[in-house]
Amino acid sequence: MFDTGGVRTTYGSKFFRDHTPTRDAEVVRRLKTNGAVSLGKLNLHEFAAGSTSNNPWYGPARNPWDTARSAGGSSGGSGSAVAARLCAGTTGTDTGGSIRNPAACNGVVGLKPTNGRVSLAGCYPLCASLDTAGPLARTVRDAAILLQAMAGFDPGDPTSVNASVPDYLASVEDGVGGLRLAFCPDLYFSEIDSAVLAALESAGRVLETLGARLSTVRFPDASTMTETCLALFRGETGALHRARFQAAPGDFGPDVAQLLRERCNLPCDEYVRAVENRLLLRRRFESMMADADALLLPTAPCPAPLIDGRCQVNGKDADFGAIGLPMRMPVNVFGIPSLALPMGYLGTLPISMQVIGPAWSEALILRIGRAFERATPELRDRAPALA
C-alpha cells in the first residue's frame, strides 16, 4: 500500500500489477532517512479491503505457525514476515484492524497510532477518515523505535495533525504502577472464545501484580457502533472504487467485488448520519475514559483462521472477518491508538490483546505493553518452527 520509488507497488490489486511509483511514500522516506533498509514488498488483502490476505492475484499470505492458516489482513504479509523472522519490522495500514489483526494472527506486536500521527501521503487509501499507518515488530521496544521514525506532522497529507511527538523510548520501561486499566465487554461485539477471555483475564492479573489497578467500565452506546463503523466504511470505499468497479467488476477478486456491490450505492443520508454519530461516539468514549487510563480488550475472537477465513469460536463455525471486524473498528472510529501484542497461545497458535488509550497516548500504551512483555518473556521468545 506504500509507494516505493522504483519498486513495483501493486496495492494487492490486478489494476496496479505493473505500477512502479517514481517516489517514496512519506512513511518510506522517513524510515529510510532514519537508517531503515528496505528488504522488499509484502503481500496483503486486495486493496487492503479484507481480513485474510487471501489475495486472488498474488496468492495467500500464509501463517508461519501453520501454513494452512491465514496470516490475517489486510497487512497479512507484514505480520507473517515479522513472525517468521524474515525482518526486524514492517509497515502496515489499519482502517478496521489491518495492523492489529495480522499482529494477532501471527503472534507479533502491531501498533495502530492515533489518526493523524503518521503521514498517509503516498499510501493508497481505503477509507480516508478511518485510515492509519503504523509498525509491526517482534517486540514493543522495536515497535516504539519504528513509530519514532514514522511519526510527525506532514503538510502534504491533509489528514496529518500537527501534534508534538514524544520520545517513545524515554518512558517505555516505566512500568504500570498506579495506572488504571479496565476491561470493557461492551466493546467486544462478538462472541469471544473462552480460551481468549481466560487469557485476557490472566494478562490483566499479570499487570495487576505489577502495580496496575483493574476495573470494568461500561460503554452504553455500543449498540450503534457497528452500524456507524460499517456506514463510514461502505460510504468511503464505495466512493473510492465506484468508477473502477462499474467499468471492470471482473477485475476485482470475489470477496472485494461483493463488498463493492453492497457499498457503491450507499444512500448519502446513511453516510451523513454515521458522520454525525461518530462525533457523539467519540465524546462518549472520552467520557468513559475519565475512569481509566487504558483499556484491555481482545484483538481477535479466536486464533488465526484457515486461509479462506473459516474459524471456530467455542466449537462453532464462524467467518473470521465478520466476527472480528466489529470488535476492532471502534478504535478507528474513535481515532485513538491501540497496541496489539501476544497474550498466550491456544495450542500452537498465538492469541492477542489490545491495549487501547486516548488520543495521542502511544507512549502510554507502549509502556503498558512493554511491562507485560517483560513479565512474560516466554510469549515473546516463542517462535514458529519453520522448515
N, C-alpha and C positions, 0 to 999 in steps of 0.2 A: 504493500500500500504506500510505501515511502519512495518517492522518486530518488533515483541514484544515478548521477550523471555518468553516461557512457555504459550503463549496465541495463540490460533488458528488465523492465518493470511492468508486470502484467496485471496487477491488482487481482490476480486469480481469475481473470476473465479471458474468454476467447476473443473479445473485441480488441484487446490490447496485447495479443500474443506477440506482436513484433514491435511493441512500444519501447523505445530507448530514449529516456529523457536526456536533455542536454545539461541539466544542472541538478544538484542535490536538493532534496527537501531540507528545510531548516534544521530538523532534528538530526539528519545525517551530517549536515555541515558542522553542527555543534559537537557532535560526537567525534568527528574526525579532528576538529580543532583541539579537542581535549585529549587526543592521543589514541583514540579507538582505531583498531584495524578491522576493516570490514572483510569478513570471510566469504560472504555470498548471500544469495537470496533464499528465502524460506517459503514453503507452501502455506496456503491459507484457504479458507472458505471463499467461494466465488464472490467478489466484491465485498468481502468481509460481512456477508449477509446471512450467517448461519452459525450453528453451534458445533459442527462436527469436523469441518475441514475435509469433508469427503468431496474433493473437487472433481467435477465431471471432465475437465480438460487436462488436468495435470496429475490426476490420481489422488488418493487419500494421504493425509498426513497421519502416520501411524504412531501409536503409543509405544515407547521403548520398554515399558513394563509388561506389555502384552500386545504384540503387533496385530492381533485380531481386533484390537480395540482402537477407538478414536483418540487422537491427541487433543480433542476439544476444538473449539472455534470461537471467534474466527481465526485467531492467531495461533492455529494449531502447530504449524511448523516451528514457531518461535518457542513454544513450550516444550515440544519434543526435542529440539536441538539442545536446549539447556539441560534437560533431564538426562539425555544420552551423553553428556559431557563433550559435545562437539564444539562448544564455545563457552566463553565466560558469561555472556549475557546477550540478550536480543531486544529488539523493539517490538511493540505490539500496539494495536489500537483497541479502544474499548468504547462501544456505543451502547451495548446492553450486556456487558460482561466478557467481552472478547479478549481481554488480558487475563482476567481472574479465572475464567472457565478453563483455558489451557493450563494455567498455573495449577488449578485443582486437579485436572485430569493427569498431569504429568508429575505432580509432587514437587513443584518448584515455587519460587516466590514471584508474585506478579503485583505491580503497583499501578492502580488507576488513579492518577492525580486529580486534583481539583480542576474543574473545567476552566480553561484559560491559562493554566500553569505552564503547559508545554505547547509550543507552536504546532499548528496543523498545516502551515504553509508547505506545499509540495506533497501533501498526503491526500490521497484520493478520498473524497468524502463519502459518508453513508447517510448520516443524519446530522446535519451541521450543529444543531442545538444540543445534541447529546454526545457527539464525538469527542474522544480524548485520545492522547497518545502517552505511552509510558513504557517502562522497562520490565523485562522478565529476567530473573537471575537465580543462581543457586542459593544465595544467602540474602538476608535482609541488608547486611552491610554492602554487598555488591549492588543491590537494587538502589541503595542510597547514593552510591558513587555514580551510577548511571543517571539517576534523576538529577544529580547535581550538574552534570554536563548538559542535560537536555532542557532543563527548566529555564524560564526567564521570558521577559516581555519581547514580543516580536511585532513591530509596527506593520509588517507585511501580512499579518494574519488578523482579520477582523474579529476573531473570537478570542485573541490573546488579551490577557489582563495585565496591566502594569502594576504588579504586586511584587514586593521585595522577596528575594529568595534567600532563605536562611542557609547556614552551613549544616547540612543534614547529618554529617558525621559528628558534629560537636556535641550533640545530646543523645546520640543513638545508644550509648551504653549507660544511660542514667537510670534505667530500671523503671519499675511501675509503682514504687512505694507511694501510697496515698491517692493514687488515681482511682476514679470512679468508673468501673467498667460494667456494662449492662447487657443482658440478653433482651431481645425483643421478638418474641414469637409472632407478633402481628405482622412482621415483615418477612416471614418465611414464604407465604402464599401457596406453597405446595406441600404435599406430604413428604416428610423427610425420613430417610431410612433410620431405623432405630440405632444402628451402629454409628451413624454420623452424629445423631443427637447425643449419644453417650460420649463420643469423642469430644464434642464441643463442651459438654459439662466437665469432662476431665481437664480440658485445656483451661477452662475457667478456674478450676481448683488449683491448677499449677500457678496461674497468675495471682490467685489469692494468697498462696503460700509465699509469693514474692512481695507481698505488701499491698496489692490492689484490693479495692472494696467492690464486691459484686452485688448487683441488684437486677431486677427485671423491670423494664419500662413498657408502657403501652403507646401504640400509635393508632388512635381511634379512627383516623381517616383512611385506613388501609384498604377499605372496600372499593375506593375509587382509583387506587394506584394503578392496577393492571390496565384498566380501560384508558387511563391517561397516557401511560407509557406507550401502549400499542398505537393509540391515535397519533401521537407525535411521530413515532417511528414510521408508521404507514404513510402519513402525510408527506414527510420529507423524503423518504426513499422513493415513494411513488413519483413525486415531482422530479426528482433527480434522474430517474431512469425511464420516465414515461415515453419520451420520443423514441428512444432506442428500443424499448420493448415493443412499441407499436410497429416499428419498422422491421424488426427482426426478432420475434419472440422465440424462434427456434435456436437462436444463438445464446440463450441463457440455459443453464442447467435446469433440470426438472423442479427442484425444490425452490430455487430462486424465482423461476418463472411463475410458479404457483403463488408465491408471496406477492409478486408484482401484479398478478391478476386481481388479487384482493386489494392492493394498495393504490393502484393507479387511478381509481375513481372514488377515492375517499371524499365525502362531502366536505366542503370548506368549513361549514359551521361546526362539524365534529372536530376538526383540527383546531379551530379557534377556541372552542370550549376547553380542549386539552391544554392549550397555551395558558388560558386563564387559570385553570385548575392547578397547573404546575406551580404557579406563584403561591397559591393557597397551601399546597402540599409542602413547599419549601418553608413557608412560615411556620406550619405545624411542626415540621421536623426541628427547626431551630428552637421552638418552644420545648419540645420533648428533651432536647439535648441540654437543657438547663439542669437536668438531673443526672447527667452522665458526661464523662469526658470522651468516651468512645464506646461503640457497640461491638459485641461479639456475635457474629452470625455464621451459619454455614455458607460456604461458597457454592456448593452444588448439593443436590439432594441425595446423591449416591456416587460411587466411583465412576470412572470413565465408562462410557457406553461402548457397544460394538461399533464398527466402522459406520454402519448405516444409521446410528443414533438410537437403536433399541437398547433399553436398560431395564433393570428391575429395582423396585423400591419396596422393601418389606415383602419380597416374594411375588410382587405383582408387576406385570409388564407395563412399561411406560415409554413415552417418547422423551428423550433426554432434553432436547431443545424446548419442547412445550412446557415441561415442568420446571426447567432450570431458569429460563429467561425471566419469568416474573419475579424470581427472588433476587436477581442481580440488577435488573433495570432501575429500581428505585434510586440506587446510588447515582446513576446518570441523570435521572430527573431532578434529584436534589442538587446535582453539580458538585458533589463532595468527593473526597479521596477515600479509597479503600485499598487495603493491603491484604492479598490472599497468600496464605502460607500453609505448609503441611501441618496437620494436627494428629495424624495417625495413619493407619493402614487397615483396610478391610481385605483380609487375605494378603495378596501381594500387591494390591492396588492402593495408591495413596488417596486420602481424603483430606479436605482442606477447610480452613475457617477464614472468614473475613474479619479484619479489624477496621472499623469504619469510624471516621471522625468528622467534625465540622469542616467547613471550607477552610482551606489553607493550612490544615493540620497534618501535612505529610510528615513533618518532623516528629510529631507526637505518635502517630500510628507506627512509624518506623521504630521508634523507641519501644513501644509495646511489643511489636513483633520480634524485635531483637531480644528482649527479655525472655520471651517464650522460647525462642530459638536457642538461647544459651542454656536454658533449663532442660531442653530436650534434644541433646546432641545426637541421640540415636535416630531421630527423624531426619535431621539434616544430613547425616553422613551415609544414610542408606542410599544405594544406587541400583538401577536396573542391571540385570545380568545380560550383557549384550553378546551375541555370537561373534 
